[in-house]
Amino acid sequence: MMERIDAHCHFWQPARGDYGWLDSGGPQLDPLRREFLPPDLAVLNGMRRVIVVQAAPSEAETHFLLGLAQTAPQIAGVVGWVDLGEPEAAGRLAALARNPRFRGVRPMLQDLADPDWIDTAPAPDAIRALQSLGLGLDALVRTQHLPALSRFVARYPDLPVVIDHAAKPDLSEGLGNAWLDRMRGLARDSRSHCKLSGLLTELDPTRLASPARAVEALRPVLDRLLDWFGPARLMWGSDWPVLTLAAGHDVWEAVTEALLADLSPRDRAAILGGTALRFYGLEAG
């Protein structure tokens, strides 16, 4: 049986001072304004290996996460941050890649004022460095960023790209045509992957009254992702601790089990670990 891997979680220490979104997010983020570290998640997932993803637009946080990985064996890989628009970005990526746990970068596109940033700002030599170093790109996007991401992916067909949280579709009144059309288009590129993560926090609170209601709301999303990407390009992530704004880790586990219940063992294994293992170039556990 293939190892199960959490392809998307976060660890942070607010006292470090570079989590701007956490400081400015209002009282609804109060539950997240504390430390969340590897031992906290290990209690919930039984020491399952994880990909920890940046939560601050700073290289300092990337070094912090790589430092955690030195003493936390469950951290299989780190997706960090480098300003891809800087002239020195290629050298910075090469320096970080000397650490084998460094597996990619994530520009926080959803927080940038320019929805076309990914298509216009990154230095070409920085993207070539990602490719030559065997690194991937996590795309934190919403529907409005997908046209620019499509153009970027088309220009760099050898760069593995994964769309975080399925681009956070608006689930309040069904799936919008823009999300449907743009995600379907992106999925036509075989290098594009997608994470089944971060979706409970996009649901209306009434849909969180029970796992069954959450499953009902998310079934149309999964059906389309399976149709477009297939299990070999889908990977599961907890998005912990952001997840806890909506529900506990155990609830998302239960919702996941129900969503994937009708899939073959091979397809389930791909979504729950195999795709992440291959995308991030991890050694089998």
C-alpha positions in Angstrom: 0.0 0.0 0.0 1.4 3.4 -1.0 2.3 5.8 1.8 -0.2 8.5 2.6 1.3 12.0 2.4 -0.2 15.4 3.4 0.8 17.5 0.4 -0.2 20.9 2.0 0.2 22.1 5.5 1.7 25.0 7.4 3.8 25.6 10.5 4.4 29.0 11.9 5.5 31.2 14.8 3.6 34.5 14.8 6.3 36.1 16.9 8.7 35.9 13.9 6.8 38.9 12.6 6.5 38.3 8.8 2.9 36.9 8.5 1.2 40.1 7.3 -2.0 38.4 6.3 -2.3 37.0 9.8 -1.8 40.3 11.5 -4.2 42.2 9.3 -6.9 39.6 8.9 -9.3 40.7 11.6 -10.7 38.9 14.6 -11.9 35.8 12.6 -8.2 34.8 12.4 -7.7 35.0 16.2 -7.6 31.1 16.5 -4.6 31.1 14.2 -2.6 33.7 16.1 -0.5 31.2 18.0 2.3 28.7 17.2 1.6 25.7 15.1 4.5 23.3 14.9 5.3 19.8 13.7 4.5 18.0 17.0 1.0 19.6 17.0 0.2 18.1 13.7 1.9 14.8 14.4 -0.7 14.2 17.3 -3.4 14.5 14.7 -2.0 12.6 11.8 0.1 9.9 13.4 3.5 11.3 12.2 2.4 11.1 8.5 4.9 12.8 6.2 4.0 16.3 5.0 4.9 19.0 2.5 5.0 22.2 4.5 4.2 25.3 2.5 5.3 28.8 3.1 2.9 31.2 4.8 5.0 34.4 4.7 6.5 36.1 1.7 10.1 36.0 3.0 13.2 33.9 2.6 13.6 34.1 6.3 10.5 32.0 6.8 11.8 29.5 4.2 14.9 29.1 6.3 12.8 28.7 9.4 10.9 25.9 7.8 14.0 24.2 6.5 15.3 24.5 10.1 12.2 22.7 11.4 12.8 19.9 8.9 16.2 19.2 10.4 14.6 17.9 13.6 11.1 16.9 12.3 11.4 13.7 10.2 7.7 14.0 9.1 8.6 17.1 7.0 9.3 15.4 3.6 9.6 18.7 1.7 9.4 22.5 2.0 7.8 24.8 -0.5 9.3 28.1 0.2 9.3 31.7 -1.1 11.7 33.6 -3.3 10.9 36.8 -5.1 11.0 35.5 -8.6 11.0 39.0 -10.0 14.4 39.9 -8.5 17.5 39.7 -10.7 19.2 37.5 -8.0 16.4 35.0 -7.8 18.1 32.3 -9.8 21.1 32.4 -7.4 18.9 32.4 -4.4 17.0 29.3 -5.6 20.3 27.5 -6.3 21.5 28.3 -2.7 18.2 27.0 -1.2 18.2 23.9 -3.4 21.5 22.7 -1.7 19.1 21.6 1.0 17.4 18.4 -0.4 14.2 19.2 1.6 13.6 22.4 -0.5 11.2 21.2 -3.2 9.7 24.3 -4.7 8.4 27.9 -4.3 5.0 29.5 -3.9 4.4 33.2 -4.8 1.4 34.3 -2.9 -0.5 35.3 -6.0 -3.9 35.7 -4.4 -2.5 38.5 -2.2 -0.8 40.5 -5.0 -2.6 43.6 -6.5 -1.7 42.6 -10.1 -3.7 39.5 -11.2 -1.3 39.0 -14.1 1.9 39.0 -11.9 2.8 35.4 -12.7 2.7 36.1 -16.4 4.6 39.4 -16.4 6.9 39.7 -13.4 9.1 36.6 -12.9 12.5 36.7 -14.3 12.9 34.1 -17.1 16.3 32.9 -15.6 14.5 32.3 -12.3 12.0 30.1 -13.9 14.7 28.3 -15.9 16.5 27.8 -12.5 13.4 26.2 -11.1 13.4 23.8 -14.0 17.1 22.9 -13.9 17.0 22.4 -10.2 14.1 20.0 -10.3 11.8 22.3 -8.3 8.1 22.9 -8.7 5.8 25.9 -8.4 2.7 26.0 -6.1 0.1 28.5 -7.4 -2.0 30.1 -4.7 -4.7 31.6 -6.9 -8.3 32.3 -7.3 -10.4 32.3 -10.5 -9.3 35.7 -11.6 -5.6 34.6 -11.7 -6.2 31.6 -13.9 -5.9 33.3 -17.3 -2.4 34.6 -16.4 -1.4 31.2 -14.9 -2.5 29.5 -18.1 -0.3 31.8 -20.2 2.6 31.1 -17.8 2.2 27.4 -17.9 2.1 27.4 -21.7 5.3 29.4 -21.8 7.2 27.0 -19.5 5.9 23.5 -20.3 8.7 21.8 -18.5 8.0 23.4 -15.1 5.7 21.3 -12.8 2.9 23.5 -11.5 0.3 22.6 -8.9 -2.8 24.7 -8.3 -3.4 25.1 -4.5 -6.9 24.5 -3.1 -8.4 24.0 -6.6 -8.1 27.8 -7.1 -10.7 28.3 -4.3 -13.9 28.0 -6.3 -16.9 30.1 -5.1 -19.1 27.4 -3.5 -21.8 29.7 -2.2 -24.1 29.3 -5.3 -22.7 26.5 -7.3 -19.5 26.5 -9.5 -19.2 29.6 -11.7 -18.7 29.4 -15.4 -15.4 31.3 -15.2 -13.9 28.8 -12.7 -15.2 25.8 -14.8 -13.9 27.1 -18.1 -10.5 28.2 -16.8 -9.7 25.2 -14.7 -10.7 22.9 -17.5 -8.4 24.8 -19.8 -5.5 24.6 -17.4 -6.0 20.9 -16.9 -5.4 20.3 -20.6 -1.7 20.9 -20.0 -0.3 17.6 -18.6 2.2 19.4 -16.4 -0.6 21.1 -14.4 -1.6 19.4 -11.1 -4.2 20.3 -8.5 -4.5 20.0 -4.8 -7.6 18.7 -3.1 -7.2 20.9 -0.1 -8.4 24.2 1.4 -12.0 23.6 0.5 -13.8 23.3 3.8 -12.9 26.9 4.6 -14.6 28.0 1.4 -17.9 26.4 2.4 -20.8 28.3 3.9 -21.0 27.4 7.6 -24.3 25.7 7.2 -22.6 23.1 5.0 -20.3 22.3 7.9 -23.0 21.1 10.2 -22.1 17.5 9.4 -19.5 15.7 7.2 -22.4 14.5 5.0 -23.4 18.0 4.1 -19.8 19.0 3.4 -19.4 15.9 1.1 -22.6 16.9 -0.7 -21.3 20.4 -1.3 -17.8 19.2 -2.5 -18.9 16.3 -4.6 -19.3 18.5 -7.8 -15.8 19.9 -7.3 -14.2 16.5 -7.0 -16.1 15.1 -9.9 -14.9 17.8 -12.2 -11.3 17.7 -10.9 -11.2 13.9 -11.5 -12.6 14.4 -15.0 -10.1 17.1 -15.9 -6.9 16.2 -14.0 -7.4 12.5 -13.2 -6.1 10.9 -10.0 -2.5 11.0 -11.3 -2.5 14.8 -11.2 -4.5 15.3 -8.0 -3.0 15.3 -4.5 -4.6 15.6 -1.1 -3.6 18.1 1.5 -5.0 19.1 4.9 -4.3 22.9 4.8 -3.8 22.6 8.5 -4.0 24.8 10.6 -6.0 27.1 8.3 -8.4 24.1 8.1 -9.3 24.6 11.8 -11.2 27.8 11.0 -13.8 25.5 9.5 -13.4 22.1 11.1 -11.0 19.7 12.8 -8.4 17.6 11.1 -10.6 14.5 11.8 -13.6 16.1 10.0 -11.6 16.7 6.8 -10.2 13.1 7.0 -13.8 11.8 7.2 -15.0 14.0 4.3 -12.1 12.9 2.2 -12.8 9.2 2.9 -16.4 9.7 1.8 -15.5 11.7 -1.3 -13.0 9.0 -2.4 -14.9 6.0 -1.3 -16.0 4.9 -4.8 -12.5 5.2 -6.4 -10.3 2.2 -7.0 -7.5 1.5 -4.5 -5.0 2.6 -7.1 -6.7 5.9 -7.7 -7.1 6.6 -4.0 -3.5 5.8 -3.5 -2.5 8.3 -6.1 -4.5 11.2 -4.6 -3.6 10.4 -1.1 0.2 10.1 -1.6 1.4 8.9 -5.0 0.9 12.1 -6.9 2.7 14.2 -4.2 5.5 11.6 -4.0 6.1 12.0 -7.8 5.5 15.8 -8.1 7.8 16.8 -5.3 10.4 14.2 -6.1 10.3 12.5 -2.7 12.0 9.3 -1.8 9.5 6.6 -0.9 8.9 6.3 2.9 
